[in-house]
Amino acid sequence: MEIEVKDNPAQNRFEATIEGHTAIIDYKLRPGEITVLHTEVPKELEGRGIAGAMTKFALEQIREKGLQLIPLCPYMRSYLKKHPEYQDLVKDRAGENV
């Protein structure tokens, strides 16, 4: 299944609409940094790898834009632990490990 993810800056979120349901990653943008707040996939879409695909897209966008990441979202934090190739994006917060 092809998952088309897009950034919706007017709503401060990344989103993917599949079968009439929208999955989201909410964020807060500040100069030079992005705080990821929440990832939500509707129950009808769970178990299809949508959150992972959206998270990868979001991290690639963050890297492309040269932003530092503050991952408050539990899903994003979990994803980062499994994908150390994105650790360089995480803003150093007094030695805190994600």
N, C-alpha and C positions, 0 to 999 in steps of 0.2 A: 504494500500500500504506500503510495506517495503521500507524504505529509507536507503540505505547503504552509510554512510559518512566515509570518510577516511582523514587522515592528509597527505598532500603532502608537506613535508618540502623543497623539491627542488624548489617548486614554492611559498613557504611561504603562503600556503592556505589550508583550509579545503575544501573538494569538494564532491559533489554527482552527479553522471551522471545517468540521467533518460531519457529514450526514446531518447537517442542520444544528449541530452542537458545537459550541466554542470552548476550546481549552485555552487557558491563559497563564502567563507569568507576569505578575505585577511588579513594577519597579518604580523607584524614585531616582530621578536624575539630578545631579549637581555638577557644577563645573569640574571636569576631570574624573568624576566617579559616578558609579551607578550602584544603588542598593537594591538587591533583589529581595522582595518582600514575601511573595507567595506564589505557589504553583498550584493550579487547579485543573483537573481533567474531569469532565462530567462522567458520572457513573456509567452511562451508555457507551463511553469510549475507553473505559479502563482496560488494562491488560494488552494494549496494542503497541506499546512502546512510544506513545505520543509524548509523554512528559520528557522522556530521554531525547527524542528528536528535537523537541522544542528547546530543551536546555542546551543541547549542542549548538543549535542555531543561535541562541542568545549569547553563548560564550564566544562564538566566532564573530558575532557583531560587536561585542564588547572589545575583543582583541583588535578588530579592524578599526574601531574608533579610538583606540588608545586609552580606554577608560580603565580605572582601577575598580575592582569589584568588592562590594561588601555583601556577602551572602547571608542574609538573615533567614531566608527560606530553608526549612529543614530538608526539603527535597534537593535543593541546589547544593547544600552542604554535603549531603550524602553522595551526590553525583561527583562532586569535586574530590571526595576521598577515593573514589573508584577511578578517577581520570586525572592523575597527577600532572598530565601535560597542560592543564589549565591553571595550576597553582600560581604561576607567575602573574596571573591577573588579580589575585586576591590582595587587597590592600593590607599592608603590614599594620596590625593593630597591637602594638607592644608585644610582639612575639607570639601572638595567639595563632594556633594552628587550626586550620579548618578540616 
